[in-house]
Structure formats: structure tokens, C-alpha cells
Amino acid sequence: MNTDPLFTVRIWDLPTRLFHWVLAACVMGLIVSGNIGGNAMVWHFRLGYAVFSLLLFRGVWGFVGGHWSRWSRLPLGLNSVQRYLQGRAHTTLVAGHNPLGSWSVLALLFFLSLQVATGLFSDDEIANMGPLSSLASGTWVSLATNWHKHWGKLILILLVLLHLVAIAWYSWRKRQALVAAMWHGDKVLPEAVTASKDVASMRLRAAVCLLLACGIVAFVFSWGS
């Protein structure tokens, strides 16, 4: 019988958790509305602006957010990946995102950002055009539209599916409740590690960051219009 002590640690602060779930809902809404087309494209654009705001927020939150939400806490080095794959990872290496999860997060955020950027310049030449499409040449608009409607969409769907498969695998094989941890913020670990601050002052900081992000998105929209 294992009698080693376990420690419950706050890993994910509330702003990070809200970002995760709202982003997931927006991405699913974008996929559905994009496939439906027609009048649903009104919501496709709205959700696109929401994702744009969320990505800007997450970029800043990675510098000023909770301990495990910061970019500096992502174990991206080759040595970290090797130790993890060999089963030699220290608790601090996997308390937040593990090395493979860290690369997965960056890939998803990168392609989401690319999808948002190309959406801003897209034009289907029928009824829908991005707010910045009039500022680019026809060649760039065509390239952006083609990527946004085909390769970018496909890659994002594959990354989302891979993300879901990974969560299921960790839950089944390693008994790690990743979904629960992202819901309530806590992880049960074999060692005590630095906890993320999750207090009112941090949430106020997050609100300011989100407002700034929304302001930037509104400026971009008005600039194109």
C-alpha cells in the first residue's frame, strides 16, 4: 500500500481556466458556423473577434498571470522532453503542462493565431469579407482566404482532435484528471510545488488585460472599416 503523502496544489488560476473553456467553446462554434455558412457567418465573425481577444489576452497573461500559466514555466527544452518520455520527469516538470503538452499548446495557439490573421484578410467574393481585406493586394487576400478555408481549418480540427485524444489517454492510462484540474484549478501531486496565486488582485489584473485586448481588437476592426 502506498503511504506517500500527496499534496493538493492550485495550478490553474481562474483567468486561465476561463480562457481555456471560453476558447474551447468559441473554436467549436467557429467550426460549426463556418461549415453551415449563410446567416451563421454573422456568428462566425463574432466568435472570430472573441478568439482574437482571447489570444491577445493569453499572450499577455503568459507574462503576468499565475505561476504555472506563464510562458517561462513551459518545459520546452529537448532535455525536458527526453526526461519526460523516459519517465524521469520531476514533479516540477509536469505540475503544469508537461513537455509534450507544452508543445501542443504552442502549436494550437500558433495555428489559431494564423487562422485569425488570415480571417481578417479573407474574402469569399460572395458575401463575406474580413475587415482588413481591403488593405491587402488581391494576391495576399486570395492566399489568406485559401488557407483560412482549407489548410488552416483542417490543421485546427486535427489539433483539436489530437488534444481530445491526449486528454482521454492521460485519463485512461495515467489516471490524470486533466479536465477536472482545468475545471477547479487544483492538482494532487506527490510533491509540494509552487502554487499559482488565484486571488482577487490577480483576477482584477486579468480583467484589465482582457479589456486591453478587446480594445485592440476593436481598433483593428475600426481601422479596417
C-alpha positions as CSV (number, residue, x, y, z in Angstrom):
1,M,0.0,0.0,0.0
2,N,1.4,3.4,-1.0
3,T,1.6,5.7,2.0
4,D,3.5,8.5,0.4
5,P,1.9,11.9,1.2
6,L,0.0,13.7,-1.5
7,F,-0.3,17.5,-1.9
8,T,-3.2,19.4,-3.4
9,V,-1.9,22.5,-5.2
10,R,-3.6,25.3,-7.0
11,I,-2.1,25.1,-10.5
12,W,-4.5,26.9,-12.8
13,D,-5.8,30.3,-11.8
14,L,-9.4,31.3,-12.6
15,P,-8.5,33.5,-15.5
16,T,-6.6,30.7,-17.2
17,R,-9.4,28.3,-16.6
18,L,-12.0,30.7,-18.0
19,F,-9.7,31.4,-21.0
20,H,-9.5,27.7,-21.7
21,W,-13.2,26.9,-21.6
22,V,-14.3,30.0,-23.4
23,L,-11.7,29.5,-26.1
24,A,-12.8,25.8,-26.5
25,A,-16.5,26.9,-26.9
26,C,-15.6,29.6,-29.4
27,V,-13.5,27.3,-31.5
28,M,-16.2,24.7,-31.7
29,G,-18.7,27.5,-32.6
30,L,-16.3,28.7,-35.3
31,I,-16.1,25.2,-36.8
32,V,-19.8,24.7,-36.8
33,S,-20.7,28.2,-38.1
34,G,-18.1,28.0,-40.8
35,N,-19.4,24.7,-42.1
36,I,-23.0,26.0,-42.0
37,G,-22.2,29.3,-43.8
38,G,-25.0,31.6,-44.8
39,N,-26.5,33.6,-41.9
40,A,-24.4,31.6,-39.5
41,M,-21.4,33.6,-40.7
42,V,-22.5,36.5,-38.6
43,W,-21.7,34.4,-35.6
44,H,-18.6,33.1,-37.3
45,F,-17.2,36.7,-37.4
46,R,-18.3,37.5,-33.8
47,L,-16.6,34.3,-32.5
48,G,-13.5,35.1,-34.5
49,Y,-13.2,38.5,-32.8
50,A,-13.7,36.8,-29.5
51,V,-10.9,34.4,-30.2
52,F,-8.7,37.3,-31.3
53,S,-9.3,39.0,-28.0
54,L,-8.7,35.8,-26.1
55,L,-5.4,35.1,-27.9
56,L,-4.2,38.6,-27.1
57,F,-5.2,38.2,-23.5
58,R,-3.4,34.9,-23.2
59,G,-0.3,36.3,-24.8
60,V,-0.1,39.0,-22.0
61,W,-1.3,36.6,-19.3
62,G,1.7,34.4,-20.1
63,F,3.9,37.1,-18.6
64,V,1.8,38.4,-15.7
65,G,-0.5,35.5,-14.8
66,G,-0.3,32.7,-12.3
67,H,2.9,30.8,-11.8
68,W,2.0,27.8,-14.0
69,S,0.3,29.9,-16.6
70,R,3.5,31.8,-17.5
71,W,5.4,31.1,-20.7
72,S,8.6,30.7,-18.7
73,R,7.0,27.6,-16.9
74,L,6.6,25.7,-20.2
75,P,9.2,22.9,-20.3
76,L,10.1,23.1,-24.0
77,G,13.7,22.1,-24.0
78,L,14.8,18.9,-25.7
79,N,16.3,17.6,-22.4
80,S,12.9,18.1,-20.7
81,V,11.1,16.2,-23.5
82,Q,13.6,13.4,-23.3
83,R,13.3,13.1,-19.5
84,Y,9.5,13.0,-19.7
85,L,9.5,10.4,-22.4
86,Q,11.9,8.3,-20.4
87,G,9.8,8.6,-17.3
88,R,12.4,10.6,-15.4
89,A,10.5,13.9,-15.2
90,H,10.5,15.7,-11.8
91,T,7.2,16.9,-10.4
92,T,8.0,20.5,-11.3
93,L,8.3,19.4,-14.9
94,V,4.8,18.1,-15.1
95,A,2.9,20.1,-12.5
96,G,1.6,22.5,-15.1
97,H,1.8,21.5,-18.8
98,N,4.1,18.6,-19.3
99,P,6.7,18.9,-22.2
100,L,4.5,17.3,-24.8
101,G,1.5,19.2,-23.6
102,S,3.5,22.5,-23.8
103,W,4.4,22.0,-27.4
104,S,0.8,21.0,-28.1
105,V,-0.4,24.3,-26.5
106,L,2.0,26.4,-28.5
107,A,1.0,24.6,-31.7
108,L,-2.7,25.2,-31.1
109,L,-2.2,28.9,-30.2
110,F,0.1,29.4,-33.2
111,F,-2.4,28.0,-35.7
112,L,-5.3,29.7,-34.0
113,S,-3.5,33.0,-34.4
114,L,-2.7,32.2,-38.0
115,Q,-6.4,31.4,-38.6
116,V,-7.5,34.6,-37.0
117,A,-4.9,36.6,-39.0
118,T,-6.0,35.0,-42.3
119,G,-9.6,35.5,-41.5
120,L,-9.1,39.2,-41.1
121,F,-7.9,39.4,-44.7
122,S,-10.2,36.8,-46.3
123,D,-12.8,37.5,-48.9
124,D,-15.1,34.8,-50.4
125,E,-16.1,37.2,-53.1
126,I,-19.8,36.4,-52.4
127,A,-21.0,37.9,-49.1
128,N,-18.2,37.7,-46.5
129,M,-15.0,39.6,-46.3
130,G,-12.6,40.2,-43.4
131,P,-12.3,43.7,-42.0
132,L,-8.8,44.1,-43.3
133,S,-9.2,42.6,-46.8
134,S,-9.4,46.0,-48.5
135,L,-5.9,46.8,-47.2
136,A,-4.2,44.0,-48.9
137,S,-3.5,43.1,-52.5
138,G,-5.6,40.6,-54.3
139,T,-2.9,38.0,-54.2
140,W,-2.5,38.2,-50.5
141,V,-6.3,38.1,-50.0
142,S,-6.5,35.0,-52.2
143,L,-3.7,33.3,-50.2
144,A,-5.3,34.2,-46.9
145,T,-8.7,33.0,-48.0
146,N,-7.4,29.7,-49.3
147,W,-5.5,29.0,-46.1
148,H,-8.4,30.1,-43.9
149,K,-11.0,27.9,-45.7
150,H,-8.9,24.8,-46.3
151,W,-5.5,24.0,-44.7
152,G,-5.9,26.2,-41.7
153,K,-9.3,24.8,-40.9
154,L,-8.1,21.2,-41.4
155,I,-5.0,21.6,-39.2
156,L,-7.0,23.2,-36.4
157,I,-9.6,20.4,-36.4
158,L,-6.7,17.8,-36.3
159,L,-5.1,19.6,-33.4
160,V,-8.4,19.8,-31.5
161,L,-8.9,16.0,-32.1
162,L,-5.4,15.3,-31.0
163,H,-5.9,17.4,-27.9
164,L,-9.1,15.4,-27.0
165,V,-7.4,12.0,-27.7
166,A,-4.4,13.0,-25.5
167,I,-6.8,14.0,-22.6
168,A,-8.6,10.7,-22.9
169,W,-5.3,8.8,-23.0
170,Y,-4.0,10.5,-19.9
171,S,-7.3,9.9,-18.1
172,W,-7.4,6.2,-19.0
173,R,-3.7,5.1,-18.9
174,K,-2.2,7.5,-16.4
175,R,-5.2,8.3,-14.2
176,Q,-4.6,12.0,-14.5
177,A,-7.8,14.1,-14.3
178,L,-6.7,16.9,-16.6
179,V,-10.2,18.1,-17.3
180,A,-11.1,18.2,-13.6
181,A,-7.8,20.2,-12.9
182,M,-8.7,22.7,-15.6
183,W,-12.2,23.0,-14.1
184,H,-11.4,23.6,-10.4
185,G,-7.7,24.5,-10.7
186,D,-6.1,22.0,-8.4
187,K,-3.9,19.0,-8.9
188,V,-2.9,16.3,-6.5
189,L,0.8,15.8,-6.7
190,P,3.4,13.6,-4.9
191,E,5.5,16.7,-4.0
192,A,4.7,20.2,-2.9
193,V,5.4,22.8,-5.7
194,T,4.8,26.5,-6.0
195,A,1.1,27.3,-6.2
196,S,-0.4,29.8,-8.6
197,K,-1.8,32.9,-7.0
198,D,-5.6,32.9,-7.5
199,V,-6.8,35.9,-5.5
200,A,-9.0,38.9,-6.2
201,S,-6.0,41.1,-7.2
202,M,-5.0,38.5,-9.9
203,R,-8.5,38.5,-11.3
204,L,-8.6,42.2,-11.5
205,R,-5.3,42.1,-13.3
206,A,-6.8,39.6,-15.7
207,A,-9.8,41.9,-16.3
208,V,-7.6,44.8,-17.2
209,C,-5.6,42.6,-19.6
210,L,-8.8,41.4,-21.2
211,L,-10.2,44.9,-21.6
212,L,-7.0,46.0,-23.3
213,A,-7.1,43.0,-25.6
214,C,-10.7,43.8,-26.5
215,G,-9.7,47.5,-27.1
216,I,-7.0,46.4,-29.6
217,V,-9.5,44.1,-31.4
218,A,-12.0,47.0,-31.7
219,F,-9.2,49.3,-33.0
220,V,-8.2,46.7,-35.7
221,F,-11.9,46.3,-36.7
222,S,-12.4,50.1,-36.9
223,W,-9.1,50.6,-38.8
224,G,-10.2,48.1,-41.5
225,S,-13.7,49.6,-41.7
